[in-house]
Amino acid sequence: MPEPIIVVAYREEWKEEFASIAQKIRGALGEIALRIDHIGSTSIQGLDAKPIIDIQVSLESLEPIEKYKDSFEEIGYYHKAENRDKTKRYFREKPGSQRTHIHVREHGSWSSLFPLLFRDYLRCHQEECQRYVEFKYECMAMYRNERERYVEAKEPLIWEIMRSASRWSQETGWKPGASDY
C-alpha cells in the first residue's frame, strides 16, 4: 500500500530540520554546492504542508554525478536514478530517517529558479498561501493514497500562482537572494 498523503499544520521546527540537513550537505559537498536552499511548502512560514523537507542544491553542472553522488551517500542520502525529471538529480533519505527530498539542479537554470520564485512569492502573499493550502487539503481528501494524482491535481493552481509570481517578479525586479545555507 502506498504511503498516504498527509498535510499537517506548519511546524516551526522545519527551519531547524532544514538547517541541520543543510549543514551536513555543506560539510559533504563544500564549495561544489553553489547554493543550498530550503524550498517547498515547509520553507514558507505558516503554510501547512506534507512533513517532508525539500532542499535544492545548486551545482555548476549535474554531470558527472560521481562528483557528488558518493558525498550524498556518505551522509545518508541515496540517488533515485528512476527520476523522470531530467533537469535534476534526486536524492532521498535512507529508510527509517526523516523524510527528505533533495533536488540537485544546475545553478541558474530555469528549473532551479522556479522553486525559489514560487517560495519567495508565497512568502510575500499570504492570501495566495491560504488559497494554496486550502486546495492542498482538498487534494489530500480526494487522493490520499494516490501520490501522483495528488501532485497532478495541484499543477493547475501552481501554474496559476506562477503566472502571478512572474508578474510580481517583473514589478519588483525579483532575483534569488543569498543561499539559505
Summary of the structure (lengths in Angstrom):
residues: 181
radius of gyration: 16.1
end to end distance: 36.3
largest distance: 46.4
contacts: 522
relative contact order: 0.18
helix: 50%
strand: 17%
